[in-house]
């Protein structure tokens, strides 16, 4: 049995498909490192918050494929699925 988790979230015109698997703590959005994808520190903190609260920031790799209408909404979509 795999320890992978998947979720899909929708909000208005944005769609996020997120996959969480055991790993080294790598984060990516649409194939890019997520800090490079989210250009603002506030968005990075916003998306990392659920993992920080549950002490699971290290040990899980998170990848997201996002079709979006605006960058700010993508952060909210990813956060609600992580």
Beta strands, then each sheet from edge to edge (+ up, - down):
strand 1: 5-11
strand 2: 14-22
strand 3: 27-29
strand 4: 32-33
strand 5: 60-67
sheet 1: 1+ 2- 5+ 3+ 4-
end
